[in-house]
Amino acid sequence: MADWDNRSHHDTPKRAKIRGAIEYMEARKIPHSKADVFRYYGVSKRQGWAMVSEGSVDRRHHNSGEEERRGRPPIITQEQIHEMDRILQEVGWEARQLSWADLAYEVGIEGVHPRTIQRALGTMDYRQCIACRKGWASRKLAGQRVEFSTTQLHLRPTPQDWRVVRFSDEVHFAIGPQGKIYVIRKPGERYCNDCIQYKNEPTDEERERHKIHSWAAVGYDFKSELICYSISSNKNGKMTQRAYIDQILEPVVKPWLKPTQPAFILEEDNDSGHGPSASNIVRTWKEKNSLQYYFNCPSSPDLAPIENCWQPPKQYVKKFPHWDEDDTRELALEGWERVSQKFINERVDSMPQRLQACIDAEGQPTGY
């Protein structure tokens, strides 16, 4: 089969952008790598070279400047395919647990056979079934998940029983389009003639440093503010016990413990900063302030509804330019406002189903 039959379809605007970017840098005599341009726009080297080669002919588009008019309109548009790809890339492990039909529903596609969705995602190199890529629990972890789910389901068997729980977690918003190549910079941002190909990919340390670290809690008819915190002792935003007390428990959680406030149980993950060990300053604080709490099972984000609540603000932040901390923080707060209480309530009420699904799956990751 010819290369043109195997390649992903890319619309005319993307081709024009690729050609335009290369022509601009060539006209300005700016050192550049065409492979970097292709990677920035999400095309393979083979596809990119086909787009920029003089006299190249696309058998599906004899005139590359005109829109394809032959045949019936596609069932799934390129925009919808790229949106599904974006969800898979951004949400990661949780999104990869969705069925093909569920993934399509997230971008507004209904009534389409799952096989059609799978073929469409194949154009983005999602060749395997999503179920083959989801997380896997070891025998030991699977046993812990089943035991945890069985215990919790016995303690709180109905949705109403879970309405006293407030699920908490940390989330990290990246500043700037992490992992993307910044090919055409604004005037004055280039430091030397060869900086493009060497300075466009941030290191792992730089990626961690350029993030906004936040904490929040949700429950039935309850949604906290998004609290931004800082950690002076590390660069990756990993919560420490002292920071958890000083920046979260004392100023945020303690006011919820007043006698005039509704009673609640705080759910936390097993991060060391939350004090899961037998004796530490966080445990002492909780006992002193009579905070009821429990820890989620390790490596079990599908058993905590707040994990579902991070998707809307992350998608919102990604829609807009955010090259500094202030812009990123403002977008994160705006995105958090878009998480509706109805959305939260539905996921809290799903807790018995989540636990039962974990038991039925013998501890393997569920579709939540």
RASUL-V70002 format. One record per backbone hydrogen bond with DSSP energy under -0.5 kcal/mol. NH is the residue of the N-H (numbers start at 1). CO is the residue of the C=O. E is the energy in kcal/mol with one decimal. If there is no record, write none. Layout:
# RASUL-V70002
nh & co & e
NH & CO & E
NH & CO & E
This chain:
# RASUL-V70002
nh & co & e
5 & 2 & -1.1
6 & 2 & -0.8
6 & 3 & -0.9
7 & 3 & -1.4
14 & 11 & -0.5
15 & 11 & -1.7
16 & 12 & -2.7
17 & 13 & -2.2
18 & 14 & -2.4
19 & 15 & -2.7
20 & 16 & -2.9
21 & 17 & -2.7
22 & 18 & -2.1
23 & 19 & -2.8
24 & 20 & -2.4
25 & 21 & -2.0
26 & 22 & -2.4
27 & 23 & -2.6
28 & 24 & -2.1
29 & 26 & -0.7
30 & 25 & -3.3
31 & 29 & -0.6
36 & 33 & -0.6
37 & 33 & -1.5
38 & 34 & -2.6
39 & 35 & -2.4
40 & 36 & -2.4
41 & 37 & -1.9
42 & 39 & -1.1
43 & 38 & -2.6
48 & 44 & -2.9
49 & 45 & -3.0
50 & 46 & -1.7
51 & 47 & -1.7
52 & 48 & -1.8
53 & 49 & -1.7
56 & 53 & -1.5
58 & 61 & -0.8
59 & 57 & -0.6
61 & 58 & -1.0
64 & 62 & -0.6
66 & 63 & -2.1
81 & 77 & -2.0
82 & 78 & -2.6
83 & 79 & -1.8
84 & 80 & -2.2
85 & 81 & -2.3
86 & 82 & -2.3
87 & 83 & -2.2
88 & 84 & -2.2
89 & 85 & -2.3
90 & 86 & -2.8
91 & 87 & -2.6
92 & 87 & -0.7
92 & 88 & -1.0
94 & 91 & -0.9
96 & 92 & -2.1
97 & 94 & -1.1
98 & 95 & -1.6
103 & 99 & -2.5
104 & 100 & -2.1
105 & 101 & -2.2
106 & 102 & -1.4
107 & 103 & -0.6
107 & 104 & -1.3
108 & 105 & -1.6
109 & 104 & -2.4
110 & 108 & -0.6
116 & 113 & -1.1
117 & 113 & -1.5
118 & 114 & -2.5
119 & 115 & -2.3
120 & 116 & -2.1
121 & 117 & -2.5
122 & 118 & -1.2
123 & 119 & -0.6
123 & 120 & -1.1
124 & 121 & -1.6
125 & 122 & -1.6
126 & 121 & -2.0
127 & 125 & -1.5
132 & 129 & -1.3
133 & 129 & -0.5
133 & 130 & -1.7
134 & 130 & -0.7
134 & 131 & -0.5
142 & 138 & -3.3
143 & 139 & -2.0
144 & 140 & -2.0
145 & 141 & -2.6
146 & 142 & -2.3
147 & 143 & -2.4
148 & 144 & -2.8
149 & 145 & -2.7
150 & 146 & -2.6
151 & 147 & -2.2
152 & 148 & -2.7
153 & 149 & -2.5
154 & 150 & -1.7
155 & 151 & -2.1
156 & 152 & -2.8
161 & 158 & -0.8
162 & 158 & -0.7
162 & 159 & -1.1
163 & 160 & -1.2
164 & 161 & -0.6
165 & 162 & -1.4
166 & 265 & -3.1
167 & 165 & -0.5
167 & 218 & -3.0
168 & 267 & -1.9
169 & 216 & -1.9
171 & 214 & -2.5
173 & 212 & -2.7
174 & 172 & -0.5
175 & 210 & -2.8
176 & 174 & -0.7
176 & 322 & -1.7
178 & 176 & -1.8
180 & 177 & -2.1
183 & 181 & -1.2
185 & 183 & -0.8
189 & 186 & -2.0
195 & 192 & -1.4
199 & 195 & -2.5
200 & 196 & -0.9
202 & 200 & -0.7
207 & 203 & -2.4
208 & 204 & -2.0
209 & 205 & -2.1
210 & 206 & -2.1
211 & 209 & -1.5
212 & 173 & -3.1
213 & 211 & -0.6
213 & 229 & -0.5
214 & 171 & -2.9
215 & 227 & -2.4
216 & 169 & -1.9
218 & 167 & -2.4
219 & 222 & -2.5
220 & 165 & -0.5
222 & 219 & -2.0
224 & 217 & -2.8
227 & 215 & -3.1
227 & 225 & -0.8
228 & 226 & -0.6
229 & 213 & -2.4
232 & 230 & -0.5
234 & 231 & -0.5
244 & 240 & -2.4
245 & 241 & -1.9
246 & 242 & -2.8
247 & 243 & -2.9
248 & 243 & -0.5
248 & 244 & -1.2
249 & 244 & -3.1
250 & 245 & -2.7
252 & 248 & -1.9
253 & 248 & -2.0
254 & 249 & -2.6
256 & 253 & -1.3
257 & 253 & -0.6
257 & 254 & -1.8
258 & 255 & -1.0
261 & 258 & -2.3
265 & 164 & -2.3
266 & 292 & -2.6
267 & 166 & -3.0
267 & 265 & -0.6
268 & 294 & -1.9
274 & 271 & -1.9
275 & 272 & -1.6
284 & 280 & -2.1
285 & 281 & -2.0
286 & 282 & -2.4
287 & 283 & -2.4
288 & 284 & -2.6
289 & 285 & -2.1
290 & 287 & -0.9
291 & 286 & -2.5
292 & 290 & -0.6
294 & 266 & -2.2
296 & 268 & -3.3
300 & 297 & -0.8
303 & 300 & -1.7
304 & 301 & -1.5
307 & 304 & -1.9
308 & 305 & -1.1
309 & 305 & -0.8
309 & 306 & -0.6
310 & 306 & -0.6
310 & 307 & -0.8
311 & 308 & -0.7
313 & 309 & -0.7
314 & 310 & -1.9
315 & 311 & -2.4
316 & 312 & -2.2
317 & 313 & -2.6
318 & 314 & -1.7
319 & 315 & -0.7
319 & 316 & -1.0
320 & 316 & -0.5
320 & 317 & -1.1
328 & 324 & -2.2
329 & 325 & -2.9
330 & 326 & -2.4
331 & 327 & -2.5
332 & 328 & -2.5
333 & 329 & -2.3
334 & 330 & -2.3
335 & 331 & -2.9
336 & 332 & -2.3
337 & 333 & -1.7
338 & 334 & -0.8
338 & 335 & -0.7
339 & 336 & -1.5
340 & 338 & -0.8
344 & 340 & -1.8
345 & 341 & -3.1
346 & 342 & -2.2
347 & 343 & -1.3
348 & 344 & -2.3
349 & 345 & -2.5
351 & 348 & -1.7
354 & 350 & -2.4
355 & 351 & -2.5
356 & 352 & -2.3
357 & 353 & -2.5
358 & 354 & -2.1
359 & 355 & -2.0
360 & 356 & -2.9
361 & 357 & -1.9
362 & 359 & -1.6
363 & 358 & -2.9
364 & 361 & -1.5
